[in-house]
Amino acid sequence: MTKIITRFPPSPTGYLHVGGARTAIFNWLYARHMKGDFILRIEDTDTERSTQASVDAIFEALKWLGIDWDDGPFFQSKRLHIYQEYIQKLIDSGDAYYCTCSPEKLDAMRKKAVASGGKPKYDGTCRNRGLSKTEDAVIRFAAPVTGTTIVDDMIKGKIVFQNSELDDFIISRSNGTPTYNIAVVIDDITMNINTVIRGDDHLNNTPKQILLYNALESPLPAFGHVPMVLGNDRTRLSKRHGAMSVTAYRDMGYLPDALLNYLVRLGWSYGDQEFFTRDELIEKFTLKNIGRSAGIFNKDKLLALNADHIKAAPPSQLSKPLIPLLKERGCDAGEGLFLENVIKTLNTRSKTLLDMADGAAFYFQKTISYDEKAVKKFFKSSSIKPLYLLIKQFNELDGFEEKDIENAFKAVMELTVLKLGKIAQPVRLALTGKTVSPGIFEIIGVLGKKEIVSRLNNAIKFISERENQ
Ligand code: GLU
């Protein structure tokens, strides 16, 4: 069987947005599933709109998503000599020709075509003029004027285009740079791409590209045009619908595996299954299950899926991205067992890594600043006694297992005749500064006896000083 070779060829005119990322992911997954190759190519012939910053942003986003490539990145701007060579072949074979029609003339031509009820097309004025290269000449493809071109699409089925609808489109600008359709075809031919999966916004380009393949006597790749990603109002996904860039999701505390999972499901299905690990996707992804209708981007679903991925991820995997977020919150955390234990108390209650970092900060704070409202409610002079008794119980303990901690609380409940809730809230406030946190026993287990005793003592001091004011 021939090795599958797919590609992702972004134009570096901005960041990598979620729609583009989904196309990259489909090509990457298919290559990985088929044990083929995935090629990265940067389509930067539009020198006015392409920027190095965009190239860097695209690499950064792909790397974060964990999309690796087997060959490339190739830059179209460095391949101009190859395009020129192939375009010359088309001129030599009579499949392309120089055209010197002025913008005014082209404008008049289009108006005339529209006035007579047709499409604004080039009328072939220069086709048989045998012009040679001049400074202002463009090169046009001599497209067939009759017959049909069929796109046999893996996702959409057979689509028939009338050649009479096409015109002699430009393949080389007067400055010698190739246009999109010819550059893509030459690249795909020379890079041995045999599977092209892209957004269906490119479907109208495909018959033109097929005609170019034919003129260059090259076999066609298999084409699959994927329906667009839409917003919840069914219009094309845009900033109005929320963050568009892949790295914005990283910055909002999403896991790459969650975004990957979500984007794949947005246009591909495997029964009713929603949650997939990366390896599962590689194992199960085929083009057969790509849907024919547009995917609707739903922020809430993505957030819920992110929470599921956080829950499922091994804590050691979450440490790395969490450390810088803790640093931003003034917490000096390092990788290791302590941080992993912290994560275990938060991974079922965090929708994003930002939530997790917010929730974890108290573990690392040297001094706890208590929430003011909570102080009024839970730090009363009557709270000193249970806190004091708890310290006493803890100090008398040999072990510090969950059972020991529970017993210590039970003893304090008996001694004070207070319910657990009455004791737990001031303790929680003493340990975390807040009224909402992971389970009190879990926190105590993670922080350890010495730190707990110190935090409880600090709270007693705080309450006494406050009472004496
Ligand atoms: N540079 C094109 C884009 O970003 C590539 C389209 C294609 O896959 O042929 O839309």
Boltz pocket constraint, residues with backbone or C-beta under 6 A from the ligand:
constraints:
  - pocket:
      binder: B
      contacts: [[A, 9], [A, 10], [A, 11], [A, 43], [A, 184], [A, 197], [A, 198], [A, 202]]
      max_distance: 6.0
